[in-house]
């Protein structure tokens, strides 16, 4: 799962959302510096990643990309799944995506002073290019893939992956629609356990 899904799966608790958002940049024992709510969000993020990476449906999605993209296939599927979440947003949330994204950006901007430096930098570009909303279009996915490809140390080829998205569009969509309710149930249960 990529940023939009992680944010969505955090529920209504702002601290859990912040922890989930910054988790990839929190290394070692640095998580202990944060409040309990943010620590819960970091733990939620890591649990979501494990649930996703080990699930058979997600493995089926990744298998379509392995030959061309190797270990980048997981990152690509995460973004593809965010595309399907954004595209079908009304199925999952009562607040229109544009409004949800704006309020999320405001929350993140208000708290960015506690983010690791790398996430502060990322947030600037996320807001500037409106990643969370633009995931809903193929052009938005292409823009994200172009940026990720530029930031990888090796020639990942990720900028070409929208070719596979279009080629297997219905298959990826069906896999997402089958998997995401399972992940939502798992995440909702975790969030409830934090209270």
FENKAPE-V63637 format. One record per pair of residues at least 4 apart in sequence whose ideal C-beta (glycine too) atoms are under 6 Angstrom apart, sorted by sequence separation. I is the first residue (numbers start at 1). GAP is how many residues later the second one is. D is the distance in Angstrom with one decimal. If there is no record, write none. Layout:
BEGIN
I	GAP	D
I	GAP	D
END
This chain:
BEGIN
1	4	3.7
5	4	5.9
22	4	5.9
26	4	5.1
34	4	3.8
49	4	5.9
65	4	4.8
69	4	4.9
72	4	6.0
89	4	5.9
95	4	5.2
115	4	4.2
122	4	6.0
125	4	5.9
130	4	5.2
152	4	4.4
164	4	5.9
168	4	5.4
175	4	6.0
176	4	5.6
1	5	5.5
26	5	5.1
34	5	5.4
95	5	4.5
115	5	4.9
126	5	4.7
135	5	5.4
10	6	4.8
52	6	5.4
134	6	3.1
10	7	3.9
66	7	5.3
69	7	6.0
149	7	5.4
31	8	5.6
65	8	3.9
89	8	4.2
112	8	5.2
149	9	4.3
7	10	5.9
10	10	4.6
148	10	5.4
149	10	4.2
31	11	5.0
62	11	4.4
65	11	5.6
112	11	5.7
62	12	5.9
145	13	4.9
146	13	5.0
6	14	4.9
145	14	5.2
62	15	5.2
108	15	5.7
26	16	5.6
61	16	4.7
145	16	5.6
19	19	3.8
23	19	4.4
15	20	5.9
18	20	5.5
142	20	4.9
16	21	5.7
20	21	4.1
141	21	5.8
15	22	2.7
19	22	2.1
23	22	3.5
105	22	5.1
15	23	5.0
18	23	6.0
19	23	4.4
16	24	5.3
20	24	5.4
138	24	5.9
16	25	4.1
20	25	4.5
101	31	4.5
101	32	4.7
98	35	5.9
6	39	6.0
1	47	5.8
86	49	4.1
87	49	4.9
86	50	3.7
1	51	5.5
83	52	5.1
82	53	4.6
83	58	5.1
79	65	5.8
2	76	4.2
1	77	5.6
2	77	5.1
5	77	5.6
4	78	4.5
2	80	4.2
5	80	5.5
4	81	5.7
4	82	5.9
72	84	4.7
76	85	4.8
80	85	5.7
72	86	5.7
69	88	6.0
84	89	5.5
25	91	4.0
80	92	5.3
84	92	4.1
14	93	5.9
18	93	5.6
22	93	5.3
25	93	4.7
25	94	4.8
81	95	5.1
7	97	5.8
22	97	4.9
65	99	5.9
64	104	5.4
61	111	5.9
61	114	4.8
60	115	6.0
57	118	5.3
57	121	5.7
57	122	4.2
4	128	5.1
4	131	5.7
51	135	5.4
47	143	6.0
44	146	5.5
40	154	4.4
9	178	4.1
11	180	4.6
END
